[in-house]
Amino acid sequence: MVIVDMILGIALMVFGIVLVVTIGSVVRARMGIVRDNQGNEFSVRDPALNEENRQLRSEITNLKDRIAVLERVITDTNGSSANLDREIESLRNRDR
């Protein structure tokens, strides 16, 4: 009887630890707190991070547009050098 009580006590303790860790993880996730690879915690809902992400996405979009223009200019066999100059200038002016 004593051994059964001890086993049940250990099982209950393990269950309690798992429950506490799970509840803590759910609360952190709902608050938007995540960990990076080094174990540092930070908030996903940080306005500074959201602004930086928006700027980076905008920059990526601009770079994709430039790549598309460059691909079109390079593969264009019917174009003249005047068209090429115009396309290059439009890319330069887009960044200003």
N, C-alpha and C positions, 0 to 999 in steps of 0.2 A: 504494500500500500504506500509506503514511504517513497519507493522508487517511482511509482506511478505519479504521485504528487510532484516529485522533483522533475520528472519529464514534462508534465503538464505546465509546471512553472517556467521551465526553460522555453518550451514552445510558446507560451503566452508572452514571455519577454521578447523573443525573436519576432513574433507577430506585432508586438507593440512598436519595436524599433522600425520595422518595415513600414508600418502605418504612419509613424511620425515623419520618416524620410519622404514617403510618397506625398503626404499632405504638404510638406514644405516645398517639394518640387512643383506641385500644382499651384500653390500660392505664388511662388516666384514666376512661373510661366504666365499666370494671369496678370501679374504686375508688369510683365514685359522685361524681366531681368533674365539675361542669358550669360553664358560663360564662353570665353574664347578658348583657343587651344592651350593657353598657358594657365587657365583657371581663373583669369580675371573676370569679375562680374561687371556688366554694364547694362544700362537700360536701353531697350530698343526704341522706346518712345522719346528719346532725347531729341529735342528740336534741332540742336546743332547737327546731329547726325543726319536727321531728315533733310536739312538744308544742304549738307554736303552731298548726300545721295542724289538730290535733285540736280545739283550742279554737275556732278559726275555723269549722270544720265544725259544731261543736255550736251555735255562735251562729247560723249560717245556718239550721240546722234549727229552732231556736227562732223565728227571725224568720219562716220559712215557715209554721210553725204559727200564729203570731199573725196573719199575713196571711189565712190560711184562715178563722180565726175572724172577723176583721173583714169579710171578704167575705160570710160567712154571715150576720152580724148586719145588714149593710147591705142585702142582698138578701132578707132574711126579711120577708115582708109580713104574716104571721100573728102575729108576735111582739108582745108587749106591752112597755111601757117597763120593767117589772120584769125581764123576761128580758134586755133590753138592759143594764140596770144590772148584773145578775148576770154577764153575759158580760164586761163591761168590768172589773169587779172581779176576775174570775178571771184576766184578762190582767195586771192590775196585781200580783196576788199571786204569779203565776208567776215574776216576775223577782226576788222577794225571797228 
